[in-house]
């Protein structure tokens, strides 16, 4: 139990970071219009960033929903990091 209390931030970042791959993969596949798994390891990020910020939009029916979920996820991740830094 002591280990958990000593490493609570590590546990929180790890637990909240797990779904990042799934959210990012779905979003990138929509933005780059591909189903290829290699899009997850390619260093493309300009179009993805524009789409995340709302500067690029698509006609994909789930695009806005996926963007909203990804933004919320990243916001909570950022708040978690800020809370850690302020501690």
N, C-alpha and C positions, 0 to 999 in steps of 0.2 A: 504494500500500500504506500509506503514511503517513496518508492521508485516512481509511482504514478504521480504523486503530488510534486515531486522534484522535476519531473519531465512532462508536466501537463501541457506546456506550449508545444513541445515536440509532438505529442500525441494529437493535439488539436490540429496542428498544421498537416500532419500526415493524414488524419482522418478526413479533413476537409479537402485535401489535395487529391485524394483518390479519384473523384469523379471528373477532375479537370481533363483528363485524357478523353473521356467520353464526350463531354460537352464540346471541347475544342475540335475533336474529330468530326462530329456531326456538323458543326458550324463550318469548318473548312471545306468539307465535302459539298455543302450547299453553295458556298461562295465560289469555289473553283469548279463547280459542276462536274464532279467526278465521283466514282465509287472506289477508286483505287486506294489501297491502304497506304501507298507511299506518300500521299499528300501530307500525312502526319509527320513525316521526317524531312520533308523538303523545306528549305529555308525561305519559302515564300511567306511574306507577312504584310506587304503593303496593302493589297486588296482586302485582306482579312481585317486589318486595322481600320481601313476606310469603312468597311461594312459594319464593324462594331461601333464606330462613332456615328454612323448614320449618314455618311457621305456617299455611300454606295448602297443601292437597293436592288432587289431582284423580284422576279415574279413568282418564285417558288412559294407554294401555299403555306409552308411551315416556317418560312424564313424569319418573319417578324417575331413569331413565338420563340424560335430558337435563339434569336438575337437577344430577346428580353430575358430569357432564362440565363444565357451566358453572361450578360451584363450584371444581373443580380448575383450570380455566383461569384464573379470577379469583384463586385462591390463588397460582398461579405468577406471574401479572402483579403481584400485590402483593409477592411476594418479590423479583421483579426490581426493583421500585421501591425497596424497602428496601435492597437491595444497592447501588443507585445512590446513594441518600442517604447511606449509610455510607462511601462511597468518599472 
